[in-house]
């Protein structure tokens, strides 16, 4: 079995709404049915007992090796602890070739799972060893490395529960919530609104103490020191015991508490100086260590933190007891688990020595032995939830500390006997204020109930709403780009700052920020990332959906213009119109519950997608008497159609009419496909709630020139002849263009045409047939890129289609698009009409403009 063309589908896709890995698996004839491989399934289960039942696929009761690969990749992830459930294997039209798809939660883990699944299949096939434990270990280790940590993960899960979209901006914990102008960002447990100044203050523990003291918040005496001697001087001034810690440290690194002698102070200073150059000495406040979490000016959670410790059993050494405690599956080596393994280092040994123990000592049964004096979870400590016990005065001091420093999310460290009564009454104090505090102790405390701190943070980020901006996705065979541009123009007319992607580029507020074919998910994600975008309109091409899936989880509006022949059929195993419809309807399936699908009722395949929409449906059609339109309107639903010389929007008794004469792009309603594009755009704007006055004004002001809709029925006058430039490149588009130009008077008609090499032979020939019956002169030219075709092959297919032309009498064959344009223009006389189907849109239009401007 050969595995190839591995893709990560990072959004909703042809197969499901899950993020998935898709691969092509090519099997030998015997591998197409594992029953032909004696002993294979038994060897497979010996190596991976949890693979689950293997059921026949399709209608032929066979199990191909590709199906085994699918289930192995999914099962390995599941056994490694990844929450995955979806997978699928599909036979392609090519014998022995299958599409294998399975869900992943982390892309790197999914790719590794596929590699290991292939190794498993080969091991079972060849009867060679497969180390399952090592494979699962690799997957777990990688998953822990790349997945979000518990703090960031809790915030993300809370956002998802509120239907707020998110995007991970780095491999770390920088995450964006929402889209465009409504987005917010976090870095772990720190939000974008928190200033760098506030963070710097929190890092500077001496400055923090001064500010808190000024606000009347109790803090321990002490200051920064220059060296060990200065540290001892301060300790003597404020009185032993003391705490020695880095001036701007975090996570308890280099902190030593309850220092009672000069010898201990020297060791403590050395431990602190390892992490930072600046060291502080403070008075040691006896009592318990509490962490209070303040979010948005409110106390959200509180926990008592206890130092790492073991309890003697009368038989095991301290080192052995630590090893036993570290076997707890909740303890890990980093921050991915709820607890951290207890470290057995010099600090631990020093702590043991202060209690009269060493690593080999065997404590008596029930004896508690501390491994550290500080209680940070990151050094192996544990936590007990005390949120419900916090006295209002204690909560008020914590909030005051957070506000004085300027932190929106703040971890306030308090040392006192209890949080049941005010800090001042106990001689306690606030010893630290932390930016980006860890949330593990509140989410999954060692004892007590977890707190929904992620929800509190998300509520602080989004007091109202879900951070979404209107997103309109447009797809179909023809008309996508014009419809996208027109929708964007209508939005802009209403005052929205619009981000738009199409085959011409990426635009924000009308300014192009990227060039080329930008109709894929990468460009759409860039628009959603832009902070100046109030609404987004995306041309959603088939290729991007196949390669990577959608760029969004939900859209407010999905527009399907039409489904026609010639739209890359035969590529990527999309071979029929039905296949194409299944792909195109992905955007309809991902319409929000309160969203709208705008569907062409005149196209039965498109109209049938209504049943796949969770939201409502607006139908549009040129013919208002279309039976589907009639029924839809009778039921009181929205519809857009043409009645006489007006474009009409109707819902129940509501009617709004716009004269076609006031929609220049339709040329007084004479260009049918532009009328359909206008109807689709109106329906989309209506769905988003754009005011009708703005819609009407936008339709009227939408420019029809090459500067606004390049390559979309751009009309020029050349020495009394009419010249039309268009990017139509499939039979359906050409047929629509022919119908449009037939409404325009002409003495003689000519066309400049080529063909895209990645179309089927029958589609290219059909283009020749169509133009041969509609034009007097035909100028053929070869595209700049033949897209896999041999030199001259496309022109030969076009000539074949022209062989029985009913109208064409002159055929010129030119090498080069610009030369072909010149050839056609040189033949034009006043009253003629020439349709130029451009390939290099911008370059061809620029060349055409120069010719027209020349005398």
N, C-alpha and C positions, 0 to 999 in steps of 0.2 A: 504494500500500500504506500502510495506517495502522497504526502500532504503538501499543498501549495496554496498560493494566494491567500495568505492569512490576513484578515482584516479585523480591526476593532470597531464595532458599531457603537459609538459613544452616546447615541441618543435613540429615541424611538425609531424603529426601522421596519423593513419589509416583514420581519418575522415576529416581532413582539415589541413591547414598550421597554423591555429590559435592555440594559447594556449587555452586549454579547460579542463573542468571538465567532467569526465566520471563516471557514476554511474549505478548500476544495480537496476532497479525498478521492484519489484514483485507485481503484482496486483491480487486481488481476481477476480473471474469470472465476478461479476457485475462491478468491476472497469476497466475491459478490454473494456468496452463500457459505457461511461458516460451517454449515452442516457437512460441506465437502472437505473440511479440514479435521481429520480424525483426532479426537482428544483435545481440540483447541479450547472449548468452553471450560472443560475441567481444569486445564492448566491455567486458564485465565482466572478462575475462581480460587485456585490454590494461591495465586499471587495477589489477588485482590478480592477477598471474600465479600466485601460490602458493595460490589458493583450492582447488585440488584437484578431483578428478572430481565431477561432479554426477550422482547416480544417481536414477532415478525412485523415488517413494515410493508405498507402497500397492500396489494391484493394477491401477491404471489407466495405468501407464507415463507419468505426467506429472510434471513438476518445477514445483511452485508457487514463486512469488517468496518465500514464507515460508521455504522450504527453503534458498534462496540466502542469505537473511538469517541463518539459523542458521549456515551454514558460513562466511559472511563474518565473523560475530562471533567464532566459534571460531578461524578462521584468522588473523585480525588479532592476536588475543592470542598465538597460537603464534609468529607471526613477530616479535612484540615480545619474545619470550623467556619467556613465561608457560607453565608446564608443564600445559597443559590438553588433554584428549582426548575428553571426552564431550559429545555434543549430540544433539538429537532434535527432530523436528517432527511434530505430530500433527493431523490434520484433526478438527475438532469436528463436532457435529451440525448446526451452522449453516453454510450454504453460504459458501464463501470465507473462513471464519474458521479460523485455525490457532493451536495452542499451540506456541510456539517455546521450546526450553530448551537452554541451553548452560552448560558448566562455567566457573567462575571460580576464581582463587586469591585475588584481592583484589576485594572487592565494587565499590569505586569504579572499578577497571580494567574489570570486567565490564560495568558500566553504560555507561562510555565506549565500550567496544568495540561495544555494541549501537547506540549513537548513530552511531558512525562507519560501522558496517555498513549502517545505513539510508541514510546519505549516499552510501556506495558504490553501493548498489542504485539509488538515484535518479539518480546520475551516469551509471551505465551505461544506465539506462532513457531518460534525457533527452539522452544523448550530451554531457554537460558534464564539465569536468575534475574529477579527484579526485587530490589530492596524497598519494600513498601514503607517501612518506618522512616527510611532516609528521605524518600520522596515526600511523604507527608510533613516531615521536618522541614524540608526546603520550602514547601508551600506555606507552612505556618510562620516560619521565620521571615519570609518575604512579605507575607500579609501584614505581620506586625510592623515591619519596617515602613511600608508604604501607606497603610491605612491611617485615617485620622486618629489622633490620640483621644482619650476619653473626654477631655475637656472640650476640645473643638467638636468632637463627634456628638456630644450631648447637645451642643448648640445647633448643629446641622440637623439632627433628628427632630429637635423641637421646631425648627423652621419648616422642615418637610411636613410635619404634622399640621402646620398651619397653611400648607399649600404655597409656601414661599420658595421660589426656585433658588438654587445655589450653584455656584461654580467654584471649584478649587483652582486658585490662581497659581499655586506653586506645588511642589511635591511636599511642602511642609504644611503649616496650619494657617496660611493666608487664604481666606475664603470670601467670596462675594455673594451677597444675598440680594435677590431682586434684580431688576434690569434697568439699564439706561439711567435716566435722571432720578429714578426711585431706588437705586441700588444703595446698599450699605456694605461695609467690609469689616471683617474681624481678623485679628492675628491671635490665634489661641483665644484666651479670655480677655482680649483687649479690643475695643471697638474704635472705629475710624474717627469718632468725635473726640476721643481722648488726645490731648495735645502732647507733643514731644516734651514740652516744659513740665507738665504734670508727671510724666514718666521719669524725667530726669530728677525731679524733686524726690520721687519715691525711691529712686536708686541711691540718692544721697541721704543716708540715714541721719547724719548730723543735722542737715538742713530740715529734714522732716520733723525731727524732735523739736527744733526751734519753733517751727510753724504750729505744731500741735500744742506746745506749751503756751504760745501766744493766744491760742483759741481756748485755753483753759482745760485742755485734755491732759490727764495725768500721764507723765512719761518718766522713765528712770533717769537718774543723774548720770553724767558721763560726757566724754568728748572723744574726738579723734586724737590719735597719738602719733608721734613721729618715729619712735623706735621702742625696743623692749624696755629700756630704762624709763622712758616717758610713760609707757604703759603701767609700769610698777608704781610710778609716782601718782598717776591718776587713781590706781587701785587703792593706794594708801589714803588719798584725799577723800574719796567717796566711801571707803570702807569695804572690806571683803565681806562676803564673796562677790565676785564680779562676773560679767559676761564679756568675752573677747570675740569679736567678729569682724569680717571685712566691712568697710564703710559702705560699699555699694554692691554687696553680694545678693544672692538669691538661693532659694531652695535649701537653705540651711547649710550651704557649703562653707566650710572653714569656721563654723560657729562652735564655740566651746562655752558651756554654761557652768555656774557654780564653781568657779575657780577660787580656791581657798588658800593658795600658797604661791610664793614666788616661783617655785619650780614648776608648778602647774601653769602659771602664767606664761613662763618662757615657752613651754610646749604649745600652749594655746596660741600664742603670738605667731609661732612658726607655722601652725596649721592655717591660721588666717592669711598670713602673708603669701602662702602658696597660691591663693585665689585672687587676691587683689594687693596692690601696693599700699593702699591706705587701710588702716585698722582703727577700730573703735573699742573703747573700754567703757562699759556701763555697769551701774550697780545691778547686782543680781536680785531680782524680785522672786522670792519663793512662792510656790503655788502651782496651779495647773496651767497648762498651755492651751489657750483657746484660739481658734481661727473663726472670725466673723466675716461673712461675705456680704458686702454692700453692693447693690446694683441699682443704678438710677436713683440714688438718694434713699433707698429702703434697705433694711436688713432682710436678707433673703434666707440665709442659712447660718448655722453655727455648729462647730464641732470641737470637742475636746481631743487634743492630740497627745498621745502617750508615747514616750520613747520606745525604741525597739528593745524588747526584752524576751527572755526565755524563762520557763518554769522548770526547776529541777525535778527529776524523777528518781533520784538516788542511785541511778545506774549509768547515765550518760554524761559525757563531758560537755562543757559549754559549747565547744566546737560542734559536737554531734547534735546537741540540742538546736543550734542554729541551723544546721543542715536539715533537721527534721521540720523546723518551722518554714524554711524556704521551699519545702516540697508543696506547700499550699498552692494550688493552681491559681489563686488570686494574686500571687506574688510573681512579678516579672522583673526583668533587668532594667526596664526603662519606665516610660509613663503610659504604656499601652494597657496596662492592667490596673486593677483598682488598688493594689498594694505593691510595694517594692521589696525585693529581697533584702534581708538584713546583711549589711556589709561587715565582713570580718577583716578590719584593717587596723592601722596603728591607733586610730581614735578609739576603736572598740577595745583594743588591748589596754589602752590607758584607762578607759572607763572600768574595765575589769579589775585592773590593778588597784584603783582607788577603792574598790569594794573587797579587796583581798583575794581576788581570783586571777587565774590565767586561763588560757585556752583549754588546757588539759584538766582543769578543776572539775570535780563532780559535785554539783550542788545537791543539797539534801532535798528530799521530796517536798514539793510545794514551795521551795525557796525561789523568789523572783530575782533575776539577775539582769541588770540593765547593760545594754551594749553601747549606749550613747546617752548623753545628757539632754541633747535637743530632740524634739519630737516630730521633726519634719517627715512627711510620708516618703519623700524622695530618698531618705536615708534609712528606711525600714520601719518607721513608726506606724502606729495604728490610730484610728479615729473613731470617736463615739459621737453620734448626733445629739446635740443639746439645744436645737433650735427652739423648741417649745419652752425651754427653761430660762431664756434670756430676759433679764429684767429690762424694763423700758429705758431706764437710765443708762444701762450698759449699751443698749442698741443706739441710743442717742449719741453717746460718745463715739461709737464706731462710725456712724453717719457723719458726724462732725469732722472726724479725722479724714474720711474720704473726700469730703467737700473742701476741706482746707488745702489738701494736696491737689485737688482738681481731677480726681479719678472717677470715671463713670462706673467702672467695675473695680472693686478694691477688696483685697484680702487684709483684714485688720487683725494683727496678732496681739492678743491680750493675755497677760499673766496675772492671775488672781486665784483665790481659793475656789470661788464659785461664781457662776454668772447669774445666780439667783438674786444678788443684791448689788448695789452700785459699786463701781471699782474703787472709788475713793474711800468707802467705808472699810475696805479690806487692805488698804495700802498697796493695791495693785497698780498696774499701769499698762499703757499701750507701748509695746516694745518695737513694733515694725508696722509699716504700711506698704503693701505690695501691689504693684501693677501686674496685670496679666496673671492673677492668682490661679493656682491649680484647683480644679473642681472635683478631683477624684474623691476627696474625703466627704464631700457633700452628696455626690451622686451615689456612691457605694461605700458608705462607712463600714468599718469593721463591725460596729454594733449600732443598733438603732435603724431608723428608716431613712432611705435616700430622699433627697429633696429635688424638686423640679427646677434646678437652677438654670438649665438650658432654656426653659420656657420664660423665666424672668428676664434673661438676657435678650431673647428674641422680642419680648414685649417692649423692652427698652429701645431696641432698634426700630421696631415697627409698632408704635402704639395703636395704629389703625392700618388696615389694608394688608396686602400681601406682597408689596414691592414690585408688582407687575405693571408693565406698560402695555398698551394695546399692541399686539403682534398679529400681523396679517401675513399668511403664507399663500402664495399664488403658484399654482402649477397647471399643467395641461400640455397639449401638443403645440398649439399656436396661440399667440396673443399674450403670452405671459409678461413679456417685458413692457409692452405698452400699458397693460392693465396695472402692473406694478407702479410705473411712472405716474399714471393717472391717479391712482389711489393716493400715492405720496403727495401729489399736488393738491388733492382735495383736503388732505390732512393739514398740509402747510397753510392752505387758505384759511383754516380755522384757527391758526395761531400755534399749532403744535410744531415742535422741532422734530423733524422726521429723519430717521435713518433708513436707508434703502439699499438693497443689493439687487443686482441683475447681471445680465451677461455683458454689460458695458463697464461695470465697476461697482464700487461702494461709495455711497453719497451720504453725507451728514449735513443737514440744513442746506441742501442744494450744492454743496461743495464736494467734488470728487476727491476722496482720500486714498483710493486704490483703483488700479486699472485692470483690464482684462476681464475674463469670464469669472465673475464673483457670485455665481448663483449657487454655491455650495455652502455647507455648514460652517466652515472656518470663517468665511466673511460674515455670515449671519452672527456668529458668536462675537466677532469684533464689534459689530454694531450694538449688540446688547451690552457690551462692556463699556461703551462710550457714555460718559456722564451727561452729555448734552442732548440725549435722545429721549423725546417724550413719547414717540410712537415709532414702530418699526414695520417696514413692509419688505418682505423677502420673496424674490423669485426663487422657487425651490425646484431645482433641476433633478431629473431622475438619477444622474450620475452621482451626485453628492449623497443622495439618500441611500443608494446602493453601497457606496464606499464607506460611509461613516454614520448614516442615520441623520436624524434631524438635530438642529442646533438648540432646540427648545423642547421642554416637556409638554407644554400646552400652548395653543394659540387661541386668540380670541375669535379670529375669523380665518377660515380656510376657503380659498377660491379655486374652483376647478373650471378652467375655460372650455376645454374639450379634450377628447381622446381620439387621436386619428392615426392613420397609417403613416409609416415612414419615420416615426419617432424612435430611431435607433433600435428598431426591432431586430432581434437576432443577436444582440450584444448582451453579455452577462446573463445568459439564460432567460432573457425576457423575449419570448418568441411570438407571442400573440397579443392581440388587443386586450384580452382578458388578463394576461400576465401584467401588461402595462397598467391596467386599471387598478389591480391589486397594489401595485407599487405607488401609483399616484394617490390612492385613497388614504395613504398613511397620514397625510395632514388632516384629512377629515376625521380619522379615528382619534386624532389627538387634539380635536377641538375641545375647549373647556366646557364644563357642564352648562355654564351660562353663556357659551359662545355660539357662533353661527357658522354654518357651512353655506357658502354661496355656490350654487350648482346650476349648470346649463341644462335646463329642462328639455332643450331641443336635441340633446345628445343622450340617447337611452342608457349608455354605459355610465355616463356621469350622473344622470338622474338617479340611477340605481344605488349610488353611494349614499343616498339619504339615510338608508337603514343603518349605516355605519357611524352616524353622527350622534353623539350623546347630547349635543345642544339642539338648537332649533335650525331650521333650514329656510333659506330664501332662494327661491327658484327665479331664474331669468330666462327669457326666450324672446326671439324676435316676434314670434307668432303668439298673440295673446289668446288665441283659440286652441292652443295646444291642450289636449285633454288633461295632461298632468297639471298644467298651469290652472286650468279651469277648476279642477278639483281642489287644488291647493288654495286658491283664492276663495272658493266657496267655504272652505274650512276656517277662513279668517286669517290665514297665514300670509307672510310677506311674499310679494312677487314684484318683479320688474320686467316690463315688456314695452312693446311699441304699439301705439294706437294712433293710426293716421300719421300725422307729422310730429307726434310727441313721444318722448320717452316718459313712461308712467311708472311710478312707484305706488303700490297698493298694499294695504293691510286692513282687512275688514272694510269699514266705511271710509277709511282714510285714503285719499288720492292726492298725489303730487305730480304735476305735469311740467316737463321741461321741453320746450320746442327743440327738435333736432337741429333747426337752423341756428340755435344758440350753443351747439356742440360742434365746434369747427373740425374736430378730428374725424367726424363722420361725413364731412362734406355734404351737409344737408341731408344726411341719412342715406346717401347713395353707396357708401362703402359698408357693406353688411358686417364684415368682421370687426370693423371699428365700432359699429353700433353695439355689437355684442360685448366688446371690451368696455365700452362706456357703461353698459348696463351692469356688468360685473363690478366695476369700480363704484358705481352709485350704491349698489347693494352692500358692498364692503364698508363704505363710509357711513351708510345708514346703520349698519350693525354696530359700529363703534360709537354712534351717537352724535355724528357731526351734524350741525345745524343745516337745514335745507337751504337757507340763503347762501351759506358758504359752499354747499355742494353745487348749486346752480352757478354761482360766481366762478368756482373753480373749473367747471366744465367749459365755461365760456372763455376763460383766460388761458386754458391749456394750449400751449403752442404746438403747432403741427410741423414745424421746421426740423431740419436735420440737427440743429443745435439742441433740441429738446427730446426728440424721439429718433435718434439716428438709426437709419436703416429700417424705419417703420412707415412705409408709404409716404416717403418724402417727395413732394411734387415740385418740379422746376420748369421754368420756361426757357427753352433754348432755341433762339432764332425762329420763334413762332411755332415750334414743336413742343409737345408735352413730354417731359422726361420724369419717370418715377423710379426712385431707388428704394429697394426693399431687401430685407435679409431672409425672405422666405426660402426655405431649403428642404421642403418635403412635399410630397404630392398634395396633401390637404391644403397646405399654405399656398401652393401654386394655383390650385383650383380656385381658392378664395380670391386670390389676386386677379385671376382671369375674370371672375365674375365682377370684380370691382372696376377693372379697366374697361370692360364692355359697356359700362354705363357712361363712359366718357367718349365723346365723338373723336374720330380719327380718320385721316385719309388712308394711311397705311400703318400697320402695326408691326413692331419688331421687339425682340427680347434678347437680352444678354444673359446667358445661363451657364452654370456649371453644375456639378453634383458632388455631394459629400461621399467620400470613399467608404465611410463606415455604415452606409445604408445598404440594404439588401439589393441584389441585382434587379429584382422585380420592381422595387420602388424607384430606382434610377431610370429604368426603361419607361416606367409609367410617367415620369416627368417629361420624357421626350414625347410620349403620346399626347399628353395634355397640351404642350406648347405647339406641337405640330398641327393641332386642330384649331388653334386660336390666333396664331401670328403668321404674318406674311414672311418676315425675315427672322432667322435665328442665328445668333452669334454664340458659338460654343467656346468656352475657354476652360483650361485646366486649373483647378484650385492650387493654391500655394502648397498645401499639404494634402497628399492623396490618402492619408489615413489607412495605410496598409495595402493599398492597391498598387498594381504595377503601372508604370508610366503609360498613359493613354488609355487605360482600361475604362475609366469612367466616361471619357468622351465616346468610346466605342459603344458603351451601353446606351448613352443618350442618342447616338446616331441610329442605333437599332430601334429605339422607340420612335424615332422620326421617320423610319423607313416607309411607313404607310400614311404619312401626314396628309390630312385632308385639305390643309390650307397653305402650309409653308412651301415656298418655291425657291427660296435662297437660304443656303446654310453655309456659314463661314466658320472655320475652325481656327482658333487663335491660341497661341501659347502666351499666357500672361493676362491677368485681369485688366490692368490699365489699358493695355493695347486693345483688348476686346472692347472696352468702353469707347475708346477713341474711334475704333472701326465703326461702331454703331452710330456714334454721334456724327461722324463725317457723312453718313448716308442720309441723315435726316433732312427733310424739307418742311416748310411751314405746313401745319395741319397734321403732321405725323405724330405718332405716339410711340415711345420706347420705354419698355419696362426693363430695368437693370437689376438683376438679382446679385447683390454684392456679397463678397466673401470676407475680405478684409474691410470691415465696415468703415472705420474711421479713415483709413488711408484712401479707400475708394471714394468716399464722400468728399474728402479734401481734393482729390484729383478731379472729381466731377465739378466741384465748385470752381476750381481754377479754369477749367474749360469753359464753364458757363460765363465766368467773369471776363474771359478774354474776348477781344473784338471778333 
